[in-house]
Structure formats: structure tokens, C-alpha cells
Amino acid sequence: MKEHEIDCVIVNAENAAGGSGLTPQIYEKLLKYGVHLITMGDHIYRKKDIVPTLQNSNCIVKPINMSSQAAGREWACYTTARGAQVAVVSVLGRMYMTTLADNPFHAIDKVLAKIPPDIKIIVVDMHAEVSSEKIAMGWHLDGKVTAVIGTHTHVQTADDQILPGGTAYLTDVGMTGPHDGIIGVEKAAVIDKFLRGMPVRMETASGNPRLNGILIAADESTGKAMSIQRLSLSAKELEHELAV
């Protein structure tokens, strides 16, 4: 945050608790680290003790196309030290995902209409499996939001761009976690499952921790993105940046 003079940090934390879900303790730890807004995904309710946090916190959101009766808020807003307001919205894709989610395109249009017009900077977390569904959402929202950033597949893509209407887009931001594994899981069990087709016990990997992220600069008066930059840093590279 200090190195890049970041005003607002948004984190997708749905895998923060041992690879699945989020606990109140880890939620509080993220806030202490300097996170301002938190999104989730299809694992949002894996840890039942997070439900009160989802109901009471004003800086964490649920996917908007889940049941209206499910715990959590549809959008959240953070006011930066500079006075700019940043809103975040999360939406689930439906292809190869949960069948309980409503149409994400209809849902995002309804929620964006609820956000006050004086909030110009809006970031959408598109939590989806299929790249085409994410790309379609990017084009659907071009010019309507500041950024559409994909999550869920844990592998950072190289298609970062600013669309013609001024919306920053990336199909998947990647994963902050162990990269000497298979999307965060120890390799041996996953390979064994592919080889034999039998159930296996999957353990969280630990080697080669990396931070994946995206830096977006936006015009506070219009909400349009001005630049987008991918980050992929190992623990050693992060230590070097801090030392410098």
C-alpha cells in the first residue's frame, strides 16, 4: 500500500480460512492489515460463524445473485483519505457454478441502480468459472462501472485492459497463496484423483507463496479507469520491495 500509494484495498477472501470460507478472526486480521472492502464467492457460507459478520459489517458483501434471504449486503462503500467514495459489488457466474444463483446480468443491473449517483468509483468482482461469462460481463458493464475483475479460477490472466467506455477489465486476478501446488492444493492428491478417479483428501499447499493483485487508477470525478497493472510477487520479492 505504501509503495504504490493505494487509497483503497479490495480483497476477495472466500478461501482465506484454510482454502474454504472465512472466519471472523481472519476477517478482523484482514482489516488490521489494511483491507478496506471484502468480497466473497460460492464458498461464502462454508464457515457458519461468519454469518453475524456478514449481517452486521458494512465493508463485506455477498454475491448479489444469491437468495435475497441469504445473509449479507449487496454492496458496500469505503471513503478514502482523499474523500473519494469506492463501492464494491460481487456477482456469481452460473456456468459450472451453483444452480441457486439468479441471472448475474439481471442482478447487476438492479443493484447498480441502487447505488447513489454521487458514488462514481464502482468495482465489480465477477466470481465465475468460465472466461467467456466474465468477458461478457466486462462488455456489458463497460462505461457503467470503474472495473470488472474476475475471481475464482485462481490463475492470473494476462488480458488486463481498459475497455472503450473506460472500464478496467481482467478475467482473473489470480491467487494470493501457495503457487507450488494446484490452485492452492498439494499436488500429489490432485494428480492422484485425475489418475485414478477416486476420492482423495486434499490439503492446502504451502510452497512458493505469492501475492497476485491488480492496481487500478481511476478518475474520481467520472469513475472511469485511467490505468490498470497486474501484480504477481513472491514472498522474496515483497521483502525486497519493503526493504527498498
N, C-alpha and C positions, 0 to 999 in steps of 0.2 A: 504493500500500500504506500509505503514511504517512497520507495524507488520510483514508482510510476505516478505518484500524486493522485491516487484513486479516491474519488469522493464517495462512491457507493459500492459496496461489495455484495453481490448476489450469489448464493450458493445453493445448488441442488444437493440436499442432504439425505435423500431417501435410502442410501446404502451406508450411512455413516456408522450404524451400530453393527459392527461385525459383518458387514456386507448386505444387511437387510433391515430396513427400517431406521427409526431414530428414537432415541430415549430423551427424556427431559434433561438428564445430566449432560449428554452430548450437545443438546440444543443450547444449554447455558454456556457450555465451553466454547461453542462456535461464536456466540455473542461476545464473549470475553476476548476472543481472538480478533474481533473487529468486524465480524459479519453483520450486515445491516438488514438483509432480506433473505428469506429462505423459501425455496420451492421444494416440492416432493414429487412423487410419481405413483406408480401402481403398487409400490410397497409401503405406502403411507401409513397403513394401519397395522403393519406387522408387529409393532410393539404397542400393546394396548395402553400402556401408561403415558403415551404421548397424546392421547385424546384430549385431556384437560388443557394441555398446552395449545393444541390446535383450536380449541374453543375460546381460549382467553387471550392468546397472544395477538398482537397487532402487526407482527412482522413475519409471519409464516402463512403460506397459502396452500390450499388443497387444489388438485386438478378440477377445473370448473365444470367439466362434463361428467363428474361423478354425481351420485344422487344428491339432490338438494337437501335431503335429510341427513347426509353424512357430515361428520364434524369437520369444521374448518371454514375459513373465509375465502371468498372468491378472488379478492385482490387486496394487496397491501401497498402502503406508500411510506417512503422514507424521505425526510427533508435533509438535504446535505448541509454541511457547514457553510456553503456558499449561498444557501437559500433555495436551491433548485429542488423540485419535488420529483421523485422517481417512483413510479408504480410498477409492480410486477404482477404477472398473471401466469398461471400454469395450466396447461391443457394436455390431455392424453390423446395419443393416436389410437385408432381402433384396429388397424390391420395387425394380426398376430398378437394382439394385446387383449385386455379384458373385454368381454362382450357386454359388461354392465355399463360401459361408458356411452354417453349420448354423442351425437354427431359433433365433432370438435369445431367444425366450421360454423355451425349454427350457434354453438355455445360461446365462441369467442366474440362473435358479433354482438350478442346480447350483453355480455359483460363489458365490452369496450364502451357501449352506450351508457353504462352506469358510472364510468369514471369521469369526474368533473373535467370540463374542457380546459380549465386552467392548469391541469397536470399535463405537461407536454411530453415528458420523457416516460415512455412505457416499454417495458421489456417483457417479451413473451417467451416462456420456457415450453417448447414443444417436445413433450416426453413421448417418444414413439420409436417403434422398431424399424419401420420401413422408410428409406430415404425419400422415396417419391412423395409420401404423405407429408413429410416435413417440408420438402421443397414446395409443394403445392400450398402449404400454409404460409410460407415465406412470400410467395407471389400474391396470395390472397390478401395479406396484410401490408403489402408494400405501400408506403405512404401513409399508413394508418397508425403505425407504431414505430418506435425507435429501433427495435431489434427483435428478431425471431431467432432464438438459439436452441438447437436441438440437444436433447439429452437421451439417455437410456442405453445406447449401444456400447458405451464405454471406450470407444475408439475414436480419437480425434480425426476429423476430416480436414481436407485442405481446400475447401471451397468457400472460404471466408470472402465476403464481398459486400458492397453496398449496392442494393438494387436501385433501379432508376428513380423510384419515388422517395429515396432517402432512408430506407430501412436496411440496417445491418443484418446480415444473414450468415449462419453457419449450420451445416447439417448436424454435426455433433461436436460438442465442446470437449469430449474425451472423459478422462477419469483421473481424479487425484487419488492415488493409491499405488499398490504394488503392480509394476508392469512386467515383472518376470513371472508371469502366470498367464492364465487365460481369462481375460476380463475380470481380474481380481481374485481368481480362484487358483489353488495349487494345480499345476499342470497334470500330474500323474493321474489323478482321479478323473479329470475331464477326458483325457485321452483314452483311459480305460473304458469309460462309458461309450465313447464313439466306437471303440474297437469291438466290445462285447455286447453293447446294447443292454447292459444290466444296471440296476440302480447302484449308485455309489454314494459314499459320504463325501461331500465337498467341504474343503477347508479354505479359509481365507489365506491367500498368498501373503508373502512378506518382503520378497526381494525387489530391489530397484524401485523404491518409492519415487513417484514423480508427481508434480503438480501440473495439471492441464487446466487451462483457463483461456479467457478471451478478454481483451481490453477494447472498450468502445468509448469513443469520444463523441459527445452529442451537443448540438446547439440548444441551449436552454430555452431560447425564445420560440423555436419551431419544433423541437423534439426530433429533428432529423439527425441521423448519424453522420459524423464527419470523417471518422476513421475506424478501422477495425483491425486488430492484431492478435494473432494466436500466441499463446504461451505454452511451452512444454519444457519444464525444468526439472532436472534430477535434484535429489537432496544436496548433492555436492555443488551443483550449480547455484542452488538457492543460498547455500552457505557462502559461496564466493560473492554473490550479489550483496549479501548482508555485510560481508567484510569490507567490500569496496564502499 
